[in-house]
């Protein structure tokens, strides 16, 4: 399966302009049906604490969610991107996966970033989210979640063999980003996809380095520091082969994990 990472500069709190620039980038994209396309965290606004930019979950024509749905339908792909969501009186930082049939899967960020007061603006989720796509089981996560290995161990326990982290990860801690992506892949014997942004906002500078990491910790794609679309292929058999030949997941204390000969 092919995965396409869209690493871009996000214009601060200008959702219309960000969607327009993404439209131009999507014109360059030639995916096959069944691929995955991934955008960064809060792709239309940047990492904003302004809840005026949150979309009501009940709004049928919410523009940021509708954009993901439309692109999923156009390309017959799974499209993942980050959106700030309002649900009744609560606000959430979500990763949203859109599917060609119009369905959405939502993950609420479990670990909110206190240094940006994210925990004072948004409400943390308390559930782990996976979904099946093109024979893969995909686990969802957002930015600061990457520092918490229990999130990824939990996704692995739910059967995940591909984990996606969407982020606004700043340049001054980019070495942590790379190290943690590799660690999460190695310890869970899983592919890890991390999609970061470029550009600036009032608080930080971002230098991309979106990546695809294989289950042994090898970097199979490094997007570097510039805006663009970056694509690579992942092989589901590599997961099965490595987990069977080096069955470390079976040795987790108290674990009920069982290795699968093949993925559903």
Secondary structure by P-SEA (a helix, b strand, c coil): cbbbbbbbbbccccaaaaaaaaaaaaaaccccccbbbbbccccccccccccccccccccccaaaaaaaaaaaaaccbbbbbbbbbbcccccccccccccccbbbbbbccccccccccccccbbbbcbbbbbbccccbbbbbcccccccaaaaaaaaaacccbbbbbbcccccaaaaaaaaaaaaaaaacbbbbbbbcccccccccccccccccccccccccccccccccccccccaaaaaaaaaacccccccccccbbbbcccc
